[in-house]
């Protein structure tokens, strides 16, 4: 029992001494902390009162940053660190007359104990609500570029002992030889550490002056935090969130990542970045050398097209080339980034444009959800964007080529394809969405243009069309078109292209000049064409106002030749601008559906809205929206001749249409004819007095105004009455009668 008591007392004594040592150690540490804090406060207060500390900081920052730096106040607190107010850092000389950085409140905390071994260990540097201006005038020329270079050079220079070290270091005070720069940098930078840097609710204005029109981006609520700042390879991490406006579009950016930075060698290792831009993810990973003077990355990544434009790897101004081109929707890009700022950053990869919509004016649209992939190899330098090669696959299409864009100056390139199928193309052209196309087209073109100078555009090479078929909703319009279009922009020419159309065949030659309004000259020769299908098809293609009023008006087999000129790409514009002349003939013709025909047929035994003849032949001319024509129709009823003009804009007579008909007596409705004769003739009416020597009756019409609104005045009653009177006189003379007394009653 006594032994146990002695043992217990011994244990208690040992435990007591252990706790006592701890208390002593803690007390000593606390005392040392108090003494050290007091020493730091006394040292800084005596040697660096606020006014002197402010002057030293202002001079040192101005010298290091090569900027005019002013500070409102600077205060030191042994527990909380430094507090700086009203910091102003001027902009680069010759750049925008506005401060580079304005910060009302800056706090810098520090760790006291590392001062024991001559190391400055800062806690967090915090800027609340700073305003920052970033300007860019070349690919790697910013308003802070010279500042970054100078501070990097200063960091790599031999370092003086820190004025804040309470314990001098002979090693730190000794300048390292030039041959051991790396060791010196690692040694001297090891004397400084920073836990983190934090920008809270900052505002940043970014001016991209590399384009003709300065592009401005406003980051209105910038929150940026970086932890464990190191220049000797320790792992740092960061986060950034901000909304911003760029190119009149609102964006929300969030990203986070980590890296290892080595000041000596200016390199980044194990860089990893992930984020979102308007909900679309992106990421970068890899390494980079020469961070200060010639950024040379070796990274893989994925991003949206918008993110690449904002990053500057793809020029944002490309979207407006050519004028009228618009892109909308996301495009995901997977890439490898290499090269360097001096030789050009090379971006090589694949873009998935399935969800991207592409529209050029109102002529072409790539709708969303249509599969589209672009493989590319590009180089972005300070003066140019060089797409060394691209390969596009879209639906069943494949296009190869190159593209060189000189910033704000010009662009040029090549396009090469094999036979591209046209099936499905009409789905992407709004005006043709209900039509069908097939066949193939192949192109081998070169192109170039000085920007903002339309007359300098050059495109040369052949476009080959094979087996082109084009069908309208209700009929086939074009079959088996084969042609080669020779391009020497602004001229496009094809000679004697052959095709089938409306049960017949055709040959066409076409010359197009692409100016402000597309102009063209053409000749066409059609043989054995179904007249009804041809007219209905043309109405479907060109007539945009009440097309149903002009369809189903003609039957027969037509031959047609025409030469003309015109301009425009819309149906109404093309029709009104058409000028030319030609000839036509229609065998087995039936003209129907016009109110004028119904009116004329009122004088024939065959009533209704159609006139059937063996053939019609004539000429036609178009000029200044007026269609002038002549025609001659022969058939069992006799002969009908017509000439006149119509306005293609209003479809009223311009000024009139004259119809002369020699109708066989047996086809006439004599009662209808008698009803329109003057009253003093009706009681003397004898059908034989209307018949000429060929057994025909002359019925002539003169149509004015709106031909869809028949009028009794159309019938030339005067001529009909004269024929009757002449024949009556001749008959009466041969009978020896007093024709005047018999006819007029005196």
KAKATA-V585050 format. One record per residue. N is the residue number from 1. RES is the residue in three letters. SS is DSSP state (2 for helix, 1 for strand, 0 for the rest). PSI is psi in whole degrees, -180 to 180 (999 if undefined). Layout:
# KAKATA-V585050
N;RES;SS;PSI, N;RES;SS;PSI
This chain:
# KAKATA-V585050
1;UNK;0;-42, 2;UNK;2;-41, 3;UNK;2;-42, 4;UNK;2;-39, 5;UNK;2;-44, 6;UNK;2;-42, 7;UNK;2;-43, 8;UNK;2;-44, 9;UNK;2;-36, 10;UNK;2;-44, 11;UNK;2;-43, 12;UNK;2;-40, 13;UNK;2;-41, 14;UNK;2;-45, 15;UNK;2;-43, 16;UNK;2;-45, 17;UNK;2;-38, 18;UNK;2;-49, 19;UNK;2;-34, 20;UNK;2;-42, 21;UNK;2;-40, 22;UNK;2;-46, 23;UNK;2;-43, 24;UNK;2;-45, 25;UNK;2;-45, 26;UNK;2;-44, 27;UNK;2;-43, 28;UNK;2;-42, 29;UNK;2;-43, 30;UNK;2;-42, 31;UNK;2;-44, 32;UNK;2;-42, 33;UNK;2;-44, 34;UNK;2;-46, 35;UNK;2;-45, 36;UNK;2;-42, 37;UNK;2;-46, 38;UNK;2;-41, 39;UNK;2;-43, 40;UNK;2;-43, 41;UNK;2;-44, 42;UNK;2;-44, 43;UNK;2;-51, 44;UNK;2;-38, 45;UNK;2;-39, 46;UNK;2;-48, 47;UNK;2;-30, 48;UNK;0;74, 49;UNK;0;163, 50;UNK;2;-44, 51;UNK;2;-44, 52;UNK;2;-41, 53;UNK;2;-41, 54;UNK;2;-44, 55;UNK;2;-44, 56;UNK;2;-46, 57;UNK;2;-43, 58;UNK;2;-48, 59;UNK;2;-46, 60;UNK;2;-43, 61;UNK;2;-42, 62;UNK;2;-41, 63;UNK;2;-44, 64;UNK;2;-43, 65;UNK;2;-8, 66;UNK;0;39, 67;UNK;0;155, 68;UNK;0;121, 69;UNK;1;130, 70;UNK;1;149, 71;UNK;0;137, 72;UNK;0;-64, 73;UNK;1;155, 74;UNK;1;130, 75;UNK;1;150, 76;UNK;1;135, 77;UNK;1;128, 78;UNK;0;-27, 79;UNK;0;-40, 80;UNK;0;-18, 81;UNK;1;-144, 82;UNK;1;147, 83;UNK;1;125, 84;UNK;1;136, 85;UNK;1;152, 86;UNK;1;57, 87;UNK;1;129, 88;UNK;1;123, 89;UNK;1;119, 90;UNK;0;162, 91;UNK;0;167, 92;UNK;0;141, 93;UNK;0;132, 94;UNK;0;-1, 95;UNK;0;-168, 96;UNK;0;136, 97;UNK;0;74, 98;UNK;0;145, 99;UNK;0;144, 100;UNK;0;-45, 101;UNK;1;134, 102;UNK;1;121, 103;UNK;1;121, 104;UNK;1;-38, 105;UNK;1;124, 106;UNK;1;132, 107;UNK;1;139, 108;UNK;1;110, 109;UNK;1;164, 110;UNK;1;164, 111;UNK;1;128, 112;UNK;0;-45, 113;UNK;2;-41, 114;UNK;2;-17, 115;UNK;2;-23, 116;UNK;2;-39, 117;UNK;2;24, 118;UNK;0;24, 119;UNK;0;137, 120;UNK;1;116, 121;UNK;1;104, 122;UNK;1;150, 123;UNK;1;-106, 124;UNK;1;132, 125;UNK;1;120, 126;UNK;1;127, 127;UNK;1;124, 128;UNK;1;119, 129;UNK;0;39, 130;UNK;0;159, 131;UNK;1;126, 132;UNK;1;138, 133;UNK;1;123, 134;UNK;1;125, 135;UNK;1;145, 136;UNK;1;129, 137;UNK;1;-7, 138;UNK;1;178, 139;UNK;0;-38, 140;UNK;0;35, 141;UNK;1;101, 142;UNK;1;169, 143;UNK;0;-7, 144;UNK;0;4, 145;UNK;2;-45, 146;UNK;2;-31, 147;UNK;2;-44, 148;UNK;2;-40, 149;UNK;2;-42, 150;UNK;2;-40, 151;UNK;2;-33, 152;UNK;2;-42, 153;UNK;2;-40, 154;UNK;2;-38, 155;UNK;2;-32, 156;UNK;2;-6, 157;UNK;0;159, 158;UNK;0;137, 159;UNK;0;137, 160;UNK;0;158, 161;UNK;0;144, 162;UNK;0;134, 163;UNK;0;-18, 164;UNK;0;-4, 165;UNK;0;128, 166;UNK;0;-19, 167;UNK;0;118, 168;UNK;0;150, 169;UNK;0;118, 170;UNK;2;-35, 171;UNK;2;-41, 172;UNK;2;-29, 173;UNK;2;-14, 174;UNK;0;122, 175;UNK;0;130, 176;UNK;0;149, 177;UNK;0;156, 178;UNK;2;-31, 179;UNK;2;-13, 180;UNK;2;44, 181;UNK;2;-42, 182;UNK;2;-45, 183;UNK;2;-38, 184;UNK;2;-43, 185;UNK;2;-46, 186;UNK;2;-36, 187;UNK;2;-48, 188;UNK;2;-39, 189;UNK;2;-24, 190;UNK;0;-17, 191;UNK;0;-5, 192;UNK;1;131, 193;UNK;1;151, 194;UNK;1;125, 195;UNK;1;-40, 196;UNK;1;165, 197;UNK;1;132, 198;UNK;1;120, 199;UNK;1;124, 200;UNK;1;124, 201;UNK;1;45, 202;UNK;1;165, 203;UNK;1;132, 204;UNK;1;131, 205;UNK;1;125, 206;UNK;1;121, 207;UNK;1;114, 208;UNK;1;105, 209;UNK;0;16, 210;UNK;0;-13, 211;UNK;0;162, 212;UNK;0;-44, 213;UNK;0;122, 214;UNK;0;128, 215;UNK;1;125, 216;UNK;1;136, 217;UNK;1;135, 218;UNK;1;115, 219;UNK;1;107, 220;UNK;1;-17, 221;UNK;1;74, 222;UNK;1;124, 223;UNK;1;113, 224;UNK;1;132, 225;UNK;1;132, 226;UNK;1;135, 227;UNK;1;145, 228;UNK;1;65, 229;UNK;1;125, 230;UNK;0;145, 231;UNK;0;11, 232;UNK;1;22, 233;UNK;1;1, 234;UNK;1;154, 235;UNK;1;125, 236;UNK;1;152, 237;UNK;1;157, 238;UNK;1;160, 239;UNK;1;152, 240;UNK;1;133, 241;UNK;1;139, 242;UNK;1;143, 243;UNK;1;152, 244;UNK;1;160, 245;UNK;1;132, 246;UNK;1;126, 247;UNK;0;45, 248;UNK;0;23, 249;UNK;1;141, 250;UNK;1;133, 251;UNK;1;154, 252;UNK;1;120, 253;UNK;1;134, 254;UNK;1;133, 255;UNK;1;158, 256;UNK;1;159, 257;UNK;1;-171, 258;UNK;1;164, 259;UNK;1;169, 260;UNK;1;123, 261;UNK;1;135, 262;UNK;1;112, 263;UNK;0;-45, 264;UNK;0;118, 265;UNK;0;-12, 266;UNK;0;53, 267;UNK;1;155, 268;UNK;1;132, 269;UNK;1;152, 270;UNK;1;40, 271;UNK;1;133, 272;UNK;1;126, 273;UNK;1;132, 274;UNK;1;146, 275;UNK;1;-175, 276;UNK;1;147, 277;UNK;1;112, 278;UNK;0;42, 279;UNK;0;-7, 280;UNK;1;127, 281;UNK;1;156, 282;UNK;1;163, 283;UNK;1;149, 284;UNK;1;147, 285;UNK;1;144, 286;UNK;1;-155, 287;UNK;1;168, 288;UNK;1;144, 289;UNK;1;167, 290;UNK;0;52, 291;UNK;0;-32, 292;UNK;0;-41, 293;UNK;0;-24, 294;UNK;0;70, 295;UNK;0;120, 296;UNK;1;94, 297;UNK;1;158, 298;UNK;1;83, 299;UNK;1;152, 300;UNK;1;154, 301;UNK;1;175, 302;UNK;1;143, 303;UNK;1;165, 304;UNK;1;161, 305;UNK;2;-39, 306;UNK;2;-41, 307;UNK;2;-38, 308;UNK;2;-35, 309;UNK;2;-43, 310;UNK;2;-36, 311;UNK;2;-17, 312;UNK;0;-4, 313;UNK;0;-26, 314;UNK;0;125, 315;UNK;0;127, 316;UNK;2;-28, 317;UNK;2;-11, 318;UNK;2;-26, 319;UNK;2;-25, 320;UNK;2;20, 321;UNK;0;124, 322;UNK;0;171, 323;UNK;0;134, 324;UNK;0;-7, 325;UNK;1;132, 326;UNK;1;143, 327;UNK;1;141, 328;UNK;1;149, 329;UNK;0;164, 330;UNK;0;150, 331;UNK;0;122, 332;UNK;1;130, 333;UNK;1;127, 334;UNK;1;131, 335;UNK;1;168, 336;UNK;1;131, 337;UNK;1;125, 338;UNK;1;-161, 339;UNK;1;-156, 340;UNK;1;166, 341;UNK;0;-38, 342;UNK;0;-42, 343;UNK;0;-15, 344;UNK;1;136, 345;UNK;1;125, 346;UNK;1;124, 347;UNK;1;117, 348;UNK;1;130, 349;UNK;1;-152, 350;UNK;1;135, 351;UNK;1;129, 352;UNK;1;107, 353;UNK;0;26, 354;UNK;0;-42, 355;UNK;0;6, 356;UNK;0;135, 357;UNK;1;133, 358;UNK;1;128, 359;UNK;1;136, 360;UNK;1;107, 361;UNK;0;-127, 362;UNK;0;19, 363;UNK;0;-34, 364;UNK;1;135, 365;UNK;1;131, 366;UNK;1;113, 367;UNK;0;154, 368;UNK;0;157, 369;UNK;0;4, 370;UNK;0;123, 371;UNK;0;130, 372;UNK;1;130, 373;UNK;1;138, 374;UNK;1;120, 375;UNK;1;132, 376;UNK;1;158, 377;UNK;1;109, 378;UNK;1;154, 379;UNK;1;124, 380;UNK;1;111, 381;UNK;0;-177, 382;UNK;0;-27, 383;UNK;0;-9, 384;UNK;1;161, 385;UNK;1;109, 386;UNK;1;106, 387;UNK;1;95, 388;UNK;1;-34, 389;UNK;1;150, 390;UNK;1;151, 391;UNK;1;115, 392;UNK;1;131, 393;UNK;1;125, 394;UNK;1;117, 395;UNK;0;-117, 396;UNK;0;17, 397;UNK;1;152, 398;UNK;1;128, 399;UNK;1;135, 400;UNK;1;154, 401;UNK;1;-166, 402;UNK;1;164, 403;UNK;1;127, 404;UNK;1;119, 405;UNK;1;114, 406;UNK;1;120, 407;UNK;0;114, 408;UNK;0;8, 409;UNK;0;-60, 410;UNK;1;173, 411;UNK;1;157, 412;UNK;1;166, 413;UNK;1;-170, 414;UNK;1;152, 415;UNK;1;129, 416;UNK;1;134, 417;UNK;1;159, 418;UNK;0;-163, 419;UNK;0;113, 420;UNK;1;123, 421;UNK;1;139, 422;UNK;0;-4, 423;UNK;0;129, 424;UNK;0;-12, 425;UNK;2;-38, 426;UNK;2;-22, 427;UNK;2;-22, 428;UNK;2;6, 429;UNK;0;108, 430;UNK;2;-42, 431;UNK;2;-19, 432;UNK;2;18, 433;UNK;0;-23, 434;UNK;0;6, 435;UNK;0;173, 436;UNK;1;142, 437;UNK;1;148, 438;UNK;1;-177, 439;UNK;1;-173, 440;UNK;1;157, 441;UNK;1;138, 442;UNK;1;141, 443;UNK;1;143, 444;UNK;1;91, 445;UNK;1;147, 446;UNK;1;150, 447;UNK;1;156, 448;UNK;1;156, 449;UNK;1;141, 450;UNK;1;133, 451;UNK;0;144, 452;UNK;0;18, 453;UNK;0;83, 454;UNK;2;-34, 455;UNK;2;-10, 456;UNK;2;-1, 457;UNK;0;131, 458;UNK;1;128, 459;UNK;1;126, 460;UNK;1;149, 461;UNK;1;174, 462;UNK;1;149, 463;UNK;1;121, 464;UNK;1;123, 465;UNK;1;133, 466;UNK;1;127, 467;UNK;1;40, 468;UNK;1;129, 469;UNK;1;137, 470;UNK;1;121, 471;UNK;1;132, 472;UNK;0;171, 473;UNK;0;-35, 474;UNK;0;-8, 475;UNK;0;159, 476;UNK;1;132, 477;UNK;1;-41, 478;UNK;1;138, 479;UNK;1;137, 480;UNK;1;51, 481;UNK;1;129, 482;UNK;1;124, 483;UNK;1;156, 484;UNK;1;124, 485;UNK;1;118, 486;UNK;1;120, 487;UNK;1;126, 488;UNK;1;74, 489;UNK;0;134, 490;UNK;0;15, 491;UNK;1;137, 492;UNK;1;128, 493;UNK;1;143, 494;UNK;1;139, 495;UNK;1;129, 496;UNK;1;48, 497;UNK;1;137, 498;UNK;1;150, 499;UNK;1;168, 500;UNK;1;146, 501;UNK;1;134, 502;UNK;0;51, 503;UNK;0;8, 504;UNK;1;-164, 505;UNK;1;161, 506;UNK;1;158, 507;UNK;1;133, 508;UNK;1;142, 509;UNK;1;139, 510;UNK;1;134, 511;UNK;1;124, 512;UNK;1;137, 513;UNK;1;119, 514;UNK;0;99, 515;UNK;0;-156, 516;UNK;0;-39, 517;UNK;0;125, 518;UNK;0;122, 519;UNK;1;149, 520;UNK;1;156, 521;UNK;1;142, 522;UNK;1;163, 523;UNK;1;142, 524;UNK;1;142, 525;UNK;1;112, 526;UNK;1;140, 527;UNK;1;133, 528;UNK;1;35, 529;UNK;1;139, 530;UNK;1;110, 531;UNK;2;-41, 532;UNK;2;-47, 533;UNK;2;-39, 534;UNK;2;-46, 535;UNK;2;-44, 536;UNK;2;-39, 537;UNK;2;-41, 538;UNK;2;-37, 539;UNK;2;-44, 540;UNK;2;-36, 541;UNK;2;-35, 542;UNK;2;-32, 543;UNK;0;121, 544;UNK;0;-14, 545;UNK;0;117, 546;UNK;0;54, 547;UNK;2;-26, 548;UNK;2;-20, 549;UNK;2;-13, 550;UNK;2;7, 551;UNK;0;160, 552;UNK;0;43, 553;UNK;0;-8, 554;UNK;1;140, 555;UNK;1;160, 556;UNK;1;174, 557;UNK;1;122, 558;UNK;1;140, 559;UNK;1;139, 560;UNK;1;133, 561;UNK;1;144, 562;UNK;1;140, 563;UNK;1;135, 564;UNK;1;178, 565;UNK;1;164, 566;UNK;1;-172, 567;UNK;1;165, 568;UNK;0;169, 569;UNK;0;-14, 570;UNK;0;150, 571;UNK;2;-49, 572;UNK;2;-42, 573;UNK;2;-43, 574;UNK;2;-43, 575;UNK;2;-43, 576;UNK;2;-23, 577;UNK;2;0, 578;UNK;0;125, 579;UNK;1;128, 580;UNK;1;-175, 581;UNK;1;158, 582;UNK;1;-177, 583;UNK;1;158, 584;UNK;1;157, 585;UNK;1;140, 586;UNK;1;119, 587;UNK;1;143, 588;UNK;1;47, 589;UNK;1;144, 590;UNK;1;119, 591;UNK;1;130, 592;UNK;1;163, 593;UNK;0;1, 594;UNK;0;137, 595;UNK;2;-33, 596;UNK;2;-38, 597;UNK;2;-41, 598;UNK;2;-41, 599;UNK;2;-48, 600;UNK;2;-41, 601;UNK;2;-13, 602;UNK;0;-20, 603;UNK;0;-1, 604;UNK;1;163, 605;UNK;0;-33, 606;UNK;0;98, 607;UNK;0;177, 608;UNK;0;-170, 609;UNK;0;19, 610;UNK;1;152, 611;UNK;1;126, 612;UNK;1;128, 613;UNK;0;166, 614;UNK;0;-41, 615;UNK;1;157, 616;UNK;1;138, 617;UNK;1;152, 618;UNK;1;-169, 619;UNK;1;159, 620;UNK;1;151, 621;UNK;1;145, 622;UNK;1;136, 623;UNK;1;130, 624;UNK;0;48, 625;UNK;0;9, 626;UNK;1;129, 627;UNK;1;116, 628;UNK;1;138, 629;UNK;1;159, 630;UNK;1;151, 631;UNK;1;153, 632;UNK;1;123, 633;UNK;1;135, 634;UNK;1;141, 635;UNK;1;-171, 636;UNK;0;-25, 637;UNK;0;-22, 638;UNK;1;-147, 639;UNK;1;139, 640;UNK;1;129, 641;UNK;1;138, 642;UNK;1;149, 643;UNK;1;154, 644;UNK;1;-161, 645;UNK;1;147, 646;UNK;1;147, 647;UNK;1;123, 648;UNK;0;-11, 649;UNK;0;-39, 650;UNK;0;-14, 651;UNK;0;42, 652;UNK;0;162, 653;UNK;1;143, 654;UNK;1;79, 655;UNK;1;-20, 656;UNK;1;174, 657;UNK;1;128, 658;UNK;1;132, 659;UNK;1;125, 660;UNK;1;128, 661;UNK;1;137, 662;UNK;1;97, 663;UNK;1;134, 664;UNK;1;141, 665;UNK;2;-37, 666;UNK;2;-14, 667;UNK;2;-1, 668;UNK;1;147, 669;UNK;0;94, 670;UNK;2;-34, 671;UNK;2;-38, 672;UNK;2;-38, 673;UNK;2;-46, 674;UNK;2;-34, 675;UNK;2;-23, 676;UNK;2;-5, 677;UNK;0;156, 678;UNK;0;152, 679;UNK;2;-36, 680;UNK;2;-5, 681;UNK;2;-29, 682;UNK;2;-41, 683;UNK;0;-12, 684;UNK;0;7, 685;UNK;0;128, 686;UNK;0;116, 687;UNK;2;-31, 688;UNK;2;-24, 689;UNK;2;-7, 690;UNK;2;-9, 691;UNK;1;134, 692;UNK;0;-173, 693;UNK;0;-19, 694;UNK;0;4, 695;UNK;0;18, 696;UNK;1;154, 697;UNK;1;131, 698;UNK;1;114, 699;UNK;1;115, 700;UNK;1;147, 701;UNK;1;147, 702;UNK;1;105, 703;UNK;1;130, 704;UNK;1;165, 705;UNK;0;-139, 706;UNK;0;112, 707;UNK;0;-10, 708;UNK;0;0, 709;UNK;0;88, 710;UNK;0;150, 711;UNK;0;139, 712;UNK;2;-27, 713;UNK;2;-16, 714;UNK;2;-39, 715;UNK;1;131, 716;UNK;0;81, 717;UNK;2;-32, 718;UNK;2;-47, 719;UNK;2;-40, 720;UNK;2;-41, 721;UNK;2;-39, 722;UNK;2;-41, 723;UNK;2;-45, 724;UNK;2;-47, 725;UNK;2;-44, 726;UNK;2;-47, 727;UNK;2;-37, 728;UNK;2;-43, 729;UNK;2;-46, 730;UNK;2;-43, 731;UNK;2;-44, 732;UNK;2;-38, 733;UNK;2;-40, 734;UNK;2;-22, 735;UNK;0;-1, 736;UNK;0;24, 737;UNK;0;161, 738;UNK;0;96, 739;UNK;2;-33, 740;UNK;2;-42, 741;UNK;2;-37, 742;UNK;2;-37, 743;UNK;2;-41, 744;UNK;2;0, 745;UNK;0;24, 746;UNK;0;999
